[in-house]
Amino acid sequence: MMMSREEAREFASRWLPAWTGNKPEELADYYSGDCFYLDPGIPVGEKVITCIGVCFVQFDEQGKIRRNEVYFDRTELVAEIYRLRNEAGAKGR
């Protein structure tokens, strides 16, 4: 399904708040039953890591997301994982 720029903007204005707002039931309505989803992000302790990334979204004929891939520079994320691991290791000694 090909969207115009305005249609994509309108879709994103509805979808992104569900995607970033921890609303899984609402978010699931935007995806097809056989959707492929890829996101390299993993939670790291209590720290919030802000980064710029790219989100690739492909739609089926019904306007549901059938493929969603998220990519971003994980350098700061990996550094935080190692920092927390080192802290945990130092406390365990």
Beta strands, then each sheet from edge to edge (+ up, - down):
strand 1: 31-38
strand 2: 53-59
strand 3: 65-72
sheet 1: 1+ 3+ 2-
end
